[in-house]
């Protein structure tokens, strides 16, 4: 892996500023916080669902060693 690749992988970049900027635009356009907070909640639920799907059937503390010890 190259040194440049390592820097790009951990650099925040322009995408880290889009969330606060988008929420500010929504607040300015609607004059309130209801729509921006609803958008934030929808995004959080989406991230939760993606995380659950990608994690598979692993619960907290379900390490491979614990599974082997329990025989499952």
SVG drawing of the C-alpha trace seen along z (x, -y; Angstrom):
<svg xmlns="http://www.w3.org/2000/svg" viewBox="-41 -31 45 59">
<polyline fill="none" stroke="black" stroke-width="0.4" points="0.0,0.0 1.4,-3.4 1.9,-6.3 -0.4,-8.5 -3.1,-5.8 -2.8,-5.8 -3.2,-9.6 -6.3,-9.6 -7.9,-6.8 -7.9,-8.8 -8.2,-12.4 -11.6,-13.8 -11.9,-15.5 -14.9,-17.5 -17.5,-14.9 -17.2,-15.5 -18.6,-19.0 -21.6,-18.1 -23.8,-17.0 -23.6,-20.2 -23.8,-22.3 -26.9,-20.4 -28.6,-20.7 -27.8,-24.5 -29.3,-24.9 -32.4,-23.0 -32.8,-25.1 -32.4,-28.3 -34.9,-27.1 -37.5,-26.0 -37.0,-28.4 -37.1,-25.7 -35.3,-22.6 -38.1,-20.0 -37.1,-19.2 -33.3,-19.1 -33.8,-16.9 -36.2,-14.6 -33.6,-14.2 -30.9,-13.5 -33.2,-10.8 -33.9,-9.2 -30.1,-9.1 -29.4,-7.6 -32.0,-4.9 -30.5,-4.1 -27.1,-3.8 -28.4,-1.5 -30.0,0.8 -27.0,1.0 -24.8,1.7 -27.1,4.5 -27.2,6.1 -23.4,5.8 -22.7,7.2 -24.5,10.4 -25.7,12.6 -23.1,11.5 -24.1,10.2 -22.1,8.4 -19.3,10.6 -19.8,13.2 -16.2,13.7 -15.0,16.7 -13.3,18.1 -16.5,17.8 -18.5,19.6 -15.9,22.4 -16.0,22.8 -19.8,23.0 -19.9,25.5 -22.2,23.4"/>
</svg>
